[in-house]
Amino acid sequence: MAVPPEGTPCWADAMFSDVEGAKTFYGDVLGWTFGESSSEYGNYTQAYANGKAVAAVVPPMPGQEGQSQWCLYFASPDAAATAARIREHGGEVLMEPMQVGEFGTMCLAREPGGAVFGVWQGGVHTGFEATAEPGAYCWAEVFTREPEKTDAFLPAVFSYTAKQLQDDAVDFRMFDLGDQTVLGRMRMTDDFPPEVPSYINVYFTVADCDEAVAKAAKHGAVLRFGPMDSPFGRFAALSDPQGANFSVIDITRTAGEMPKSTDVS
């Protein structure tokens, strides 16, 4: 796999206190199969869609038990340099760049709007082996209560250019690398309970959104939004049985006009 350009979402993983439960849930909802857990790396277990690595699940380290959540990693050719820029622009480095064997180097950080994310400098593991196909990552959005901070931070760290959606009903921004839109940013409204922190919502592709939602509900997931048709596909937002938020989207089923946007200088 080619190394993705800096700032490209390149991997996703989540900590679950009940890893077997998570494997059962995502195995049914997204069709994932799982590799052997690596005891050398904290029982990190890769998930596969059609034989391609698409994500990973891991039990929390002692003392780190808490709310399960998905973490999105952004590609970097130099994790230490990215960590320095994160600090320089008001972010917080939660875990210093750490080499993970020959796989690569990881770093965890929090952007000034409050969302936690990862940085990944690929070694033999460059990231997703598939995207935008059933079971694989497709898209992500930073949900933040302080979009002004997030909007200043992301292009400073990752050289993004930005476009603002022309929609009075929603404050939504898109970040591009070259001519590729790689990330969205949504202002959290009062619809979100105050105890819900800023987070990155990860979208996984499914062949049938309604079927995925039905399977998720059967396992005890909570439907937060949708299913809804959009110009990008039919999607729904869910919380899994352990509380991790994610979305599913059928990108083959689109409806409506593409929204207009304006470049942000």
C-alpha positions in Angstrom: 0.0 0.0 0.0 1.3 3.5 -0.8 1.8 5.8 2.1 -1.2 8.2 2.1 -0.6 12.0 2.0 -0.1 13.7 5.3 -3.5 14.5 7.0 -5.3 11.7 5.3 -7.5 9.6 7.6 -5.6 6.3 7.5 -6.7 4.1 10.4 -9.3 3.6 13.1 -9.4 1.6 16.4 -11.4 1.5 19.5 -10.9 0.4 23.1 -13.6 -2.0 24.5 -13.8 -3.4 28.0 -15.7 -6.3 26.4 -13.6 -7.1 23.3 -15.4 -10.3 22.6 -18.7 -8.4 22.7 -17.4 -5.8 20.3 -16.2 -8.6 17.9 -19.7 -10.2 18.0 -21.4 -6.8 17.4 -19.2 -5.5 14.6 -18.8 -8.9 13.1 -22.6 -9.1 12.6 -23.3 -5.4 11.8 -20.3 -4.7 9.5 -19.3 -8.3 8.5 -15.9 -8.1 10.1 -13.6 -11.1 10.8 -10.8 -10.8 13.2 -7.1 -11.7 13.3 -5.2 -13.1 16.3 -4.9 -10.8 19.2 -1.3 -9.6 19.7 -0.4 -10.0 23.4 2.9 -8.2 22.7 0.8 -5.1 21.8 -1.8 -5.2 24.5 -4.1 -7.7 22.7 -4.5 -5.4 19.8 -6.8 -7.3 17.3 -7.2 -6.3 13.7 -10.6 -6.4 11.9 -10.9 -7.4 8.3 -13.6 -6.8 5.6 -13.2 -9.3 2.8 -9.8 -10.2 4.0 -8.5 -6.5 4.0 -7.5 -4.8 7.3 -10.1 -2.0 8.0 -9.9 -1.3 11.8 -8.8 -2.7 15.1 -10.2 -3.4 18.6 -8.3 -3.5 21.8 -9.0 -3.9 25.6 -8.2 -0.8 27.7 -4.9 -0.7 29.5 -5.3 -0.9 33.3 -6.5 2.4 34.7 -7.8 3.5 31.2 -11.2 1.9 31.5 -13.9 4.4 30.5 -16.3 5.2 27.7 -15.6 3.2 24.6 -14.9 5.4 21.5 -13.5 5.2 18.0 -10.2 6.9 17.4 -9.3 8.1 13.9 -5.7 8.3 12.9 -4.2 10.8 10.4 -1.2 9.9 8.3 2.1 11.7 9.0 5.6 11.2 7.5 7.0 12.3 10.8 4.9 11.8 13.9 7.3 13.9 16.1 7.1 16.9 13.8 3.3 16.6 13.7 3.2 16.4 17.5 5.3 19.6 17.7 2.8 21.4 15.3 -0.1 20.1 17.4 1.4 21.7 20.5 2.3 24.9 18.6 -1.3 25.4 17.5 -3.1 24.9 20.8 -3.6 21.1 20.7 -2.6 18.7 23.5 -0.4 15.7 23.0 -1.9 12.9 25.1 0.6 10.2 24.2 4.0 11.1 22.9 5.0 9.5 19.5 5.7 5.8 20.3 7.1 3.2 18.0 5.0 0.1 17.6 7.5 -2.5 16.5 8.0 -2.4 12.7 4.3 -1.5 12.2 4.9 2.3 12.6 4.8 5.1 15.1 1.6 6.4 16.8 0.7 9.5 18.8 -2.5 10.5 20.5 -3.7 14.1 20.7 -6.6 16.4 21.5 -7.5 19.3 19.2 -8.4 22.6 20.9 -12.1 22.0 20.3 -11.9 18.8 22.5 -11.9 15.9 20.0 -9.3 13.2 20.5 -7.5 11.8 17.5 -4.4 9.8 16.5 -1.4 10.4 14.3 0.1 7.4 12.5 3.5 7.3 10.8 3.3 4.1 8.8 6.0 1.5 8.8 5.0 -2.0 7.4 1.4 -1.0 8.4 0.4 2.0 6.3 -3.2 2.0 7.3 -6.5 1.0 5.8 -6.2 -1.8 3.1 -9.7 -0.8 1.8 -12.0 2.2 2.0 -15.5 3.0 0.8 -16.5 -0.7 0.3 -18.8 -2.7 2.6 -17.3 -3.1 6.1 -14.5 -0.5 5.5 -14.1 3.1 6.6 -15.6 5.7 4.4 -15.7 9.2 6.0 -15.4 11.1 9.3 -16.5 14.3 10.9 -15.2 16.2 13.9 -18.2 17.0 16.1 -17.2 20.1 18.2 -18.8 22.7 20.4 -15.9 25.2 19.5 -15.7 25.1 15.7 -13.6 28.3 15.5 -10.8 26.6 17.4 -11.0 23.4 15.4 -11.2 25.3 12.1 -8.0 27.2 12.9 -6.1 24.1 14.2 -6.7 21.5 11.5 -5.3 23.4 8.5 -2.4 24.7 10.6 -1.4 21.1 11.5 -2.3 19.2 8.3 -2.1 21.8 5.4 -5.8 21.4 4.6 -7.8 23.9 2.5 -11.4 24.4 3.7 -14.9 24.9 2.3 -17.9 26.0 4.2 -21.3 24.5 3.4 -23.9 27.1 2.3 -26.7 26.1 4.7 -28.3 28.3 7.3 -29.6 25.2 9.2 -26.2 23.7 9.9 -22.6 24.9 10.5 -20.6 22.4 8.5 -17.1 22.7 7.1 -15.1 20.3 4.8 -11.3 20.0 4.7 -9.5 19.1 1.5 -6.0 17.7 0.6 -5.5 18.8 -3.0 -8.8 18.1 -4.8 -9.8 15.4 -2.3 -12.2 16.1 0.5 -10.9 14.1 3.5 -12.8 15.3 6.6 -15.9 17.1 7.8 -16.5 19.4 10.8 -19.9 19.8 12.4 -20.8 22.3 15.1 -22.5 20.4 18.0 -25.9 22.0 18.7 -27.9 21.9 21.9 -29.4 18.6 20.6 -26.3 17.0 22.1 -26.5 16.5 25.8 -23.9 18.7 27.6 -22.1 15.6 29.0 -21.2 14.4 25.4 -17.7 15.7 24.7 -16.4 16.7 21.3 -15.5 13.6 19.2 -14.7 12.3 15.7 -17.6 10.4 14.2 -16.4 7.6 11.9 -18.5 6.3 9.1 -18.3 2.7 8.0 -19.6 1.6 4.6 -22.5 -1.0 4.5 -24.3 -2.6 1.6 -27.7 -1.8 3.2 -28.1 0.9 5.8 -31.5 -0.2 7.1 -30.3 -3.8 7.4 -27.2 -2.7 9.3 -29.3 -0.5 11.7 -31.7 -3.5 12.3 -28.8 -5.8 13.2 -27.3 -3.1 15.4 -30.5 -2.6 17.3 -30.9 -6.4 17.8 -27.6 -6.3 19.6 -28.6 -3.4 21.9 -27.2 -0.4 20.0 -29.0 2.9 20.2 -30.1 4.6 17.0 -29.2 8.3 17.3 -30.2 9.6 13.9 -31.6 8.3 10.6 -31.6 6.3 8.5 -31.7 9.2 6.2 -31.1 9.7 2.5 -28.6 12.3 1.4 -26.6 13.2 -1.7 -23.7 11.2 -0.2 -25.7 8.0 0.6 -28.2 6.6 3.0 -26.8 6.8 6.5 -27.6 6.5 10.2 -25.8 7.4 13.4 -25.5 4.8 16.2 -24.0 4.1 19.6 -22.8 0.6 20.0 -23.8 -1.5 23.1 -20.6 -0.2 24.9 -21.3 3.4 24.1 -19.0 4.1 21.1 -20.5 6.4 18.5 -20.2 5.6 14.8 -22.2 5.9 11.6 -23.1 3.5 8.8 -23.6 4.6 5.2 -24.7 3.0 2.0 -22.9 5.1 -0.6 -24.7 3.5 -3.5 -28.0 4.9 -2.5 -27.9 8.7 -3.0 -30.7 11.2 -3.1 -30.9 15.0 -3.7 -28.6 17.7 -5.0 -25.0 18.0 -3.8 -24.9 20.9 -1.4 -23.1 24.1 -2.4 -20.0 25.3 -0.5 -17.8 28.3 -0.5 -14.0 28.3 -0.2 -12.6 29.6 3.1 -9.5 31.6 2.8 
